[in-house]
Structure formats: structure tokens, C-alpha cells
């Protein structure tokens, strides 16, 4: 289970002019976001703030691979 799927809120990720469902690994892969690209994260729902905070932390730490 991914981090985002632990939350009830809707979650979206944008890179350049493309926006996808942040809870779908297949849709995230279609972003083809190069290293050091800017991602915009947003969520709406009861736990939206916690969702964005946790996902941002995972991204900032290199998905646990840095």
C-alpha cells in the first residue's frame, strides 16, 4: 500500500502541464518527471493536510533512496 492510499482525501500531482491521480502508481509514471523537476501536490478532504505533508516528506527524502 502506498503512503497516499492510507488517506481518505483525493490526491493530485502536477508536473509542468500534466496532472494525475496521486494515488495511482500507473498515472504517476505517466508524468515522466525528470530528476529535480517541480511537483505540485494537492489534496482535498478531511485528512488533506496530513496527506500532503507526509507525501512531501517522502519526496523530499528521495523516496528513501538517497
Biopython code that builds the backbone (N, CA, C, O; Angstrom):
import numpy as np
from Bio.PDB.StructureBuilder import StructureBuilder

atoms = [
    (1, "UNK", "N", (0.852, -1.187, 0.000)),
    (1, "UNK", "CA", (0.000, 0.000, 0.000)),
    (1, "UNK", "C", (0.893, 1.245, 0.000)),
    (1, "UNK", "O", (1.867, 1.313, 0.751)),
    (2, "UNK", "N", (0.565, 2.211, -0.830)),
    (2, "UNK", "CA", (1.341, 3.440, -0.867)),
    (2, "UNK", "C", (0.937, 4.368, 0.263)),
    (2, "UNK", "O", (-0.127, 4.209, 0.862)),
    (3, "UNK", "N", (1.780, 5.322, 0.544)),
    (3, "UNK", "CA", (1.510, 6.301, 1.596)),
    (3, "UNK", "C", (0.181, 7.004, 1.335)),
    (3, "UNK", "O", (-0.650, 7.113, 2.237)),
    (4, "UNK", "N", (-0.025, 7.476, 0.120)),
    (4, "UNK", "CA", (-1.228, 8.241, -0.204)),
    (4, "UNK", "C", (-2.509, 7.437, -0.006)),
    (4, "UNK", "O", (-3.542, 7.995, 0.365)),
    (5, "UNK", "N", (-2.447, 6.147, -0.246)),
    (5, "UNK", "CA", (-3.654, 5.327, -0.127)),
    (5, "UNK", "C", (-4.083, 5.093, 1.316)),
    (5, "UNK", "O", (-5.158, 4.541, 1.553)),
    (6, "UNK", "N", (-3.277, 5.496, 2.272)),
    (6, "UNK", "CA", (-3.677, 5.395, 3.677)),
    (6, "UNK", "C", (-4.642, 6.508, 4.074)),
    (6, "UNK", "O", (-5.198, 6.492, 5.172)),
    (7, "UNK", "N", (-4.836, 7.465, 3.187)),
    (7, "UNK", "CA", (-5.664, 8.631, 3.486)),
    (7, "UNK", "C", (-6.958, 8.606, 2.677)),
    (7, "UNK", "O", (-7.010, 8.039, 1.585)),
    (8, "UNK", "N", (-7.985, 9.219, 3.218)),
    (8, "UNK", "CA", (-9.294, 9.257, 2.563)),
    (8, "UNK", "C", (-9.395, 10.361, 1.508)),
    (8, "UNK", "O", (-10.203, 10.257, 0.586)),
    (9, "UNK", "N", (-8.599, 11.399, 1.631)),
    (9, "UNK", "CA", (-8.697, 12.563, 0.749)),
    (9, "UNK", "C", (-8.319, 12.250, -0.689)),
    (9, "UNK", "O", (-7.554, 11.326, -0.962)),
    (10, "UNK", "N", (-8.870, 13.038, -1.600)),
    (10, "UNK", "CA", (-8.462, 12.984, -3.001)),
    (10, "UNK", "C", (-7.061, 13.577, -3.076)),
    (10, "UNK", "O", (-6.756, 14.533, -2.363)),
    (11, "UNK", "N", (-6.206, 13.022, -3.928)),
    (11, "UNK", "CA", (-4.823, 13.477, -4.020)),
    (11, "UNK", "C", (-4.425, 13.610, -5.477)),
    (11, "UNK", "O", (-4.604, 12.676, -6.258)),
    (12, "UNK", "N", (-3.885, 14.767, -5.852)),
    (12, "UNK", "CA", (-3.478, 15.034, -7.231)),
    (12, "UNK", "C", (-2.027, 15.502, -7.246)),
    (12, "UNK", "O", (-1.559, 16.142, -6.304)),
    (13, "UNK", "N", (-1.319, 15.174, -8.330)),
    (13, "UNK", "CA", (0.068, 15.593, -8.519)),
    (13, "UNK", "C", (0.180, 16.215, -9.905)),
    (13, "UNK", "O", (-0.335, 15.676, -10.884)),
    (14, "UNK", "N", (0.859, 17.358, -9.974)),
    (14, "UNK", "CA", (1.052, 18.062, -11.237)),
    (14, "UNK", "C", (2.545, 18.239, -11.494)),
    (14, "UNK", "O", (3.311, 18.577, -10.592)),
    (15, "UNK", "N", (2.938, 18.005, -12.736)),
    (15, "UNK", "CA", (4.303, 18.281, -13.197)),
    (15, "UNK", "C", (4.169, 18.960, -14.549)),
    (15, "UNK", "O", (3.606, 18.404, -15.491)),
    (16, "UNK", "N", (4.699, 20.174, -14.622)),
    (16, "UNK", "CA", (4.544, 21.007, -15.806)),
    (16, "UNK", "C", (3.069, 21.172, -16.115)),
    (16, "UNK", "O", (2.350, 21.729, -15.286)),
    (17, "UNK", "N", (2.578, 20.722, -17.257)),
    (17, "UNK", "CA", (1.168, 20.936, -17.603)),
    (17, "UNK", "C", (0.336, 19.662, -17.484)),
    (17, "UNK", "O", (-0.778, 19.601, -18.004)),
    (18, "UNK", "N", (0.863, 18.650, -16.808)),
    (18, "UNK", "CA", (0.161, 17.368, -16.692)),
    (18, "UNK", "C", (-0.223, 17.105, -15.245)),
    (18, "UNK", "O", (0.605, 17.226, -14.342)),
    (19, "UNK", "N", (-1.480, 16.747, -15.028)),
    (19, "UNK", "CA", (-1.992, 16.454, -13.683)),
    (19, "UNK", "C", (-2.552, 15.041, -13.645)),
    (19, "UNK", "O", (-3.263, 14.617, -14.557)),
    (20, "UNK", "N", (-2.219, 14.309, -12.565)),
    (20, "UNK", "CA", (-2.674, 12.921, -12.450)),
    (20, "UNK", "C", (-3.166, 12.622, -11.039)),
    (20, "UNK", "O", (-2.955, 13.399, -10.108)),
    (21, "UNK", "N", (-3.822, 11.484, -10.909)),
    (21, "UNK", "CA", (-4.262, 10.968, -9.624)),
    (21, "UNK", "C", (-3.019, 10.508, -8.865)),
    (21, "UNK", "O", (-2.327, 9.594, -9.313)),
    (22, "UNK", "N", (-2.731, 11.127, -7.728)),
    (22, "UNK", "CA", (-1.550, 10.809, -6.947)),
    (22, "UNK", "C", (-1.626, 9.484, -6.219)),
    (22, "UNK", "O", (-0.638, 9.051, -5.627)),
    (23, "UNK", "N", (-2.769, 8.835, -6.247)),
    (23, "UNK", "CA", (-2.909, 7.529, -5.604)),
    (23, "UNK", "C", (-2.732, 6.384, -6.600)),
    (23, "UNK", "O", (-2.811, 5.215, -6.223)),
    (24, "UNK", "N", (-2.497, 6.709, -7.843)),
    (24, "UNK", "CA", (-2.334, 5.689, -8.889)),
    (24, "UNK", "C", (-0.883, 5.659, -9.357)),
    (24, "UNK", "O", (-0.417, 6.613, -9.980)),
    (25, "UNK", "N", (-0.166, 4.579, -9.067)),
    (25, "UNK", "CA", (1.224, 4.467, -9.490)),
    (25, "UNK", "C", (1.337, 4.513, -11.011)),
    (25, "UNK", "O", (2.298, 5.071, -11.539)),
    (26, "UNK", "N", (0.377, 3.940, -11.716)),
    (26, "UNK", "CA", (0.427, 3.975, -13.178)),
    (26, "UNK", "C", (0.288, 5.395, -13.712)),
    (26, "UNK", "O", (0.994, 5.784, -14.643)),
    (27, "UNK", "N", (-0.620, 6.168, -13.127)),
    (27, "UNK", "CA", (-0.779, 7.551, -13.567)),
    (27, "UNK", "C", (0.445, 8.377, -13.200)),
    (27, "UNK", "O", (0.874, 9.222, -13.986)),
    (28, "UNK", "N", (1.014, 8.149, -12.025)),
    (28, "UNK", "CA", (2.222, 8.875, -11.630)),
    (28, "UNK", "C", (3.362, 8.603, -12.598)),
    (28, "UNK", "O", (4.134, 9.507, -12.919)),
    (29, "UNK", "N", (3.473, 7.376, -13.061)),
    (29, "UNK", "CA", (4.532, 7.035, -14.010)),
    (29, "UNK", "C", (4.372, 7.788, -15.331)),
    (29, "UNK", "O", (5.363, 8.060, -16.009)),
    (30, "UNK", "N", (3.142, 8.126, -15.702)),
    (30, "UNK", "CA", (2.920, 8.847, -16.957)),
    (30, "UNK", "C", (3.407, 10.291, -16.887)),
    (30, "UNK", "O", (3.520, 10.951, -17.919)),
    (31, "UNK", "N", (3.695, 10.787, -15.692)),
    (31, "UNK", "CA", (4.219, 12.144, -15.568)),
    (31, "UNK", "C", (5.613, 12.259, -16.188)),
    (31, "UNK", "O", (5.991, 13.321, -16.683)),
    (32, "UNK", "N", (6.373, 11.161, -16.158)),
    (32, "UNK", "CA", (7.746, 11.165, -16.687)),
    (32, "UNK", "C", (8.527, 12.358, -16.147)),
    (32, "UNK", "O", (9.223, 13.042, -16.898)),
    (33, "UNK", "N", (8.411, 12.604, -14.858)),
    (33, "UNK", "CA", (9.049, 13.755, -14.223)),
    (33, "UNK", "C", (10.556, 13.514, -14.095)),
    (33, "UNK", "O", (10.980, 12.588, -13.403)),
    (34, "UNK", "N", (11.362, 14.343, -14.760)),
    (34, "UNK", "CA", (12.811, 14.171, -14.653)),
    (34, "UNK", "C", (13.313, 14.550, -13.253)),
    (34, "UNK", "O", (12.623, 15.234, -12.497)),
    (35, "UNK", "N", (14.505, 14.101, -12.930)),
    (35, "UNK", "CA", (15.120, 14.439, -11.643)),
    (35, "UNK", "C", (15.158, 15.957, -11.496)),
    (35, "UNK", "O", (15.451, 16.678, -12.450)),
    (36, "UNK", "N", (14.861, 16.424, -10.304)),
    (36, "UNK", "CA", (14.846, 17.844, -9.937)),
    (36, "UNK", "C", (13.717, 18.636, -10.589)),
    (36, "UNK", "O", (13.763, 19.866, -10.595)),
    (37, "UNK", "N", (12.706, 17.965, -11.138)),
    (37, "UNK", "CA", (11.552, 18.699, -11.650)),
    (37, "UNK", "C", (10.694, 19.143, -10.467)),
    (37, "UNK", "O", (10.807, 18.600, -9.368)),
    (38, "UNK", "N", (9.855, 20.116, -10.699)),
    (38, "UNK", "CA", (8.972, 20.632, -9.661)),
    (38, "UNK", "C", (7.638, 19.909, -9.727)),
    (38, "UNK", "O", (6.979, 19.878, -10.766)),
    (39, "UNK", "N", (7.252, 19.329, -8.601)),
    (39, "UNK", "CA", (5.954, 18.673, -8.491)),
    (39, "UNK", "C", (5.050, 19.524, -7.624)),
    (39, "UNK", "O", (5.489, 20.069, -6.611)),
    (40, "UNK", "N", (3.803, 19.639, -8.009)),
    (40, "UNK", "CA", (2.807, 20.320, -7.188)),
    (40, "UNK", "C", (1.874, 19.257, -6.632)),
    (40, "UNK", "O", (1.302, 18.467, -7.383)),
    (41, "UNK", "N", (1.725, 19.240, -5.324)),
    (41, "UNK", "CA", (0.876, 18.269, -4.643)),
    (41, "UNK", "C", (-0.324, 18.990, -4.070)),
    (41, "UNK", "O", (-0.183, 20.061, -3.478)),
    (42, "UNK", "N", (-1.505, 18.414, -4.240)),
    (42, "UNK", "CA", (-2.677, 18.983, -3.570)),
    (42, "UNK", "C", (-3.659, 17.881, -3.244)),
    (42, "UNK", "O", (-3.742, 16.856, -3.921)),
    (43, "UNK", "N", (-4.386, 18.130, -2.200)),
    (43, "UNK", "CA", (-5.388, 17.161, -1.763)),
    (43, "UNK", "C", (-6.604, 17.899, -1.252)),
    (43, "UNK", "O", (-6.519, 19.056, -0.841)),
    (44, "UNK", "N", (-7.734, 17.223, -1.282)),
    (44, "UNK", "CA", (-8.948, 17.787, -0.701)),
    (44, "UNK", "C", (-9.666, 16.686, 0.065)),
    (44, "UNK", "O", (-9.820, 15.564, -0.417)),
    (45, "UNK", "N", (-10.096, 17.033, 1.261)),
    (45, "UNK", "CA", (-10.781, 16.068, 2.106)),
    (45, "UNK", "C", (-10.410, 16.261, 3.564)),
    (45, "UNK", "O", (-9.695, 17.197, 3.923)),
    (46, "UNK", "N", (-10.905, 15.367, 4.388)),
    (46, "UNK", "CA", (-10.763, 15.509, 5.839)),
    (46, "UNK", "C", (-9.327, 15.416, 6.326)),
    (46, "UNK", "O", (-8.985, 16.032, 7.335)),
    (47, "UNK", "N", (-8.480, 14.665, 5.640)),
    (47, "UNK", "CA", (-7.099, 14.497, 6.078)),
    (47, "UNK", "C", (-6.096, 15.017, 5.041)),
    (47, "UNK", "O", (-4.967, 14.534, 4.956)),
    (48, "UNK", "N", (-6.525, 16.001, 4.262)),
    (48, "UNK", "CA", (-5.732, 16.522, 3.153)),
    (48, "UNK", "C", (-4.383, 17.079, 3.608)),
    (48, "UNK", "O", (-3.359, 16.796, 2.985)),
    (49, "UNK", "N", (-4.370, 17.850, 4.659)),
    (49, "UNK", "CA", (-3.122, 18.470, 5.112)),
    (49, "UNK", "C", (-2.098, 17.414, 5.531)),
    (49, "UNK", "O", (-0.921, 17.515, 5.185)),
    (50, "UNK", "N", (-2.542, 16.416, 6.264)),
    (50, "UNK", "CA", (-1.645, 15.338, 6.688)),
    (50, "UNK", "C", (-1.138, 14.550, 5.483)),
    (50, "UNK", "O", (0.034, 14.177, 5.437)),
    (51, "UNK", "N", (-1.993, 14.300, 4.527)),
    (51, "UNK", "CA", (-1.630, 13.562, 3.320)),
    (51, "UNK", "C", (-0.525, 14.286, 2.560)),
    (51, "UNK", "O", (0.508, 13.692, 2.251)),
    (52, "UNK", "N", (-0.735, 15.555, 2.259)),
    (52, "UNK", "CA", (0.264, 16.319, 1.509)),
    (52, "UNK", "C", (1.569, 16.407, 2.298)),
    (52, "UNK", "O", (2.651, 16.287, 1.722)),
    (53, "UNK", "N", (1.474, 16.614, 3.606)),
    (53, "UNK", "CA", (2.677, 16.693, 4.430)),
    (53, "UNK", "C", (3.493, 15.417, 4.401)),
    (53, "UNK", "O", (4.716, 15.469, 4.266)),
    (54, "UNK", "N", (2.845, 14.281, 4.525)),
    (54, "UNK", "CA", (3.577, 13.022, 4.536)),
    (54, "UNK", "C", (4.175, 12.709, 3.160)),
    (54, "UNK", "O", (5.327, 12.284, 3.071)),
    (55, "UNK", "N", (3.410, 12.913, 2.100)),
    (55, "UNK", "CA", (3.926, 12.643, 0.759)),
    (55, "UNK", "C", (5.078, 13.594, 0.432)),
    (55, "UNK", "O", (6.078, 13.168, -0.146)),
    (56, "UNK", "N", (4.958, 14.847, 0.783)),
    (56, "UNK", "CA", (6.042, 15.807, 0.546)),
    (56, "UNK", "C", (7.311, 15.347, 1.259)),
    (56, "UNK", "O", (8.407, 15.458, 0.709)),
    (57, "UNK", "N", (7.173, 14.841, 2.457)),
    (57, "UNK", "CA", (8.329, 14.339, 3.195)),
    (57, "UNK", "C", (8.993, 13.174, 2.486)),
    (57, "UNK", "O", (10.221, 13.095, 2.436)),
    (58, "UNK", "N", (8.201, 12.277, 1.943)),
    (58, "UNK", "CA", (8.736, 11.121, 1.216)),
    (58, "UNK", "C", (9.492, 11.601, -0.035)),
    (58, "UNK", "O", (10.579, 11.105, -0.330)),
    (59, "UNK", "N", (8.924, 12.554, -0.758)),
    (59, "UNK", "CA", (9.557, 13.070, -1.966)),
    (59, "UNK", "C", (10.852, 13.788, -1.612)),
    (59, "UNK", "O", (11.876, 13.570, -2.260)),
    (60, "UNK", "N", (10.819, 14.638, -0.597)),
    (60, "UNK", "CA", (11.996, 15.407, -0.193)),
    (60, "UNK", "C", (13.156, 14.536, 0.248)),
    (60, "UNK", "O", (14.313, 14.939, 0.123)),
    (61, "UNK", "N", (12.869, 13.357, 0.758)),
    (61, "UNK", "CA", (13.938, 12.458, 1.198)),
    (61, "UNK", "C", (14.329, 11.448, 0.119)),
    (61, "UNK", "O", (14.985, 10.446, 0.403)),
    (62, "UNK", "N", (13.924, 11.721, -1.114)),
    (62, "UNK", "CA", (14.331, 10.877, -2.239)),
    (62, "UNK", "C", (13.681, 9.514, -2.247)),
    (62, "UNK", "O", (14.270, 8.542, -2.721)),
    (63, "UNK", "N", (12.456, 9.434, -1.720)),
    (63, "UNK", "CA", (11.705, 8.182, -1.707)),
    (63, "UNK", "C", (12.445, 7.087, -0.948)),
    (63, "UNK", "O", (12.302, 5.900, -1.241)),
    (64, "UNK", "N", (13.247, 7.516, 0.043)),
    (64, "UNK", "CA", (14.006, 6.566, 0.846)),
    (64, "UNK", "C", (15.212, 5.975, 0.151)),
    (64, "UNK", "O", (15.800, 5.007, 0.633)),
    (65, "UNK", "N", (15.590, 6.563, -0.996)),
    (65, "UNK", "CA", (16.708, 6.013, -1.756)),
    (65, "UNK", "C", (17.935, 6.898, -1.752)),
    (65, "UNK", "O", (18.959, 6.511, -2.316)),
    (66, "UNK", "N", (17.877, 8.061, -1.145)),
    (66, "UNK", "CA", (19.050, 8.948, -1.121)),
    (66, "UNK", "C", (19.892, 8.703, 0.104)),
    (66, "UNK", "O", (20.917, 9.358, 0.290)),
]
sb = StructureBuilder()
sb.init_structure("model")
sb.init_model(0)
sb.init_chain("A")
sb.init_seg("    ")
for serial, (resi, resn, name, xyz) in enumerate(atoms, 1):
    if name == "N":
        sb.init_residue(resn, " ", resi, " ")
    sb.init_atom(name, np.array(xyz, "f"), 0.0, 1.0, " ", f" {name:<3s}", serial, name[0])
structure = sb.get_structure()
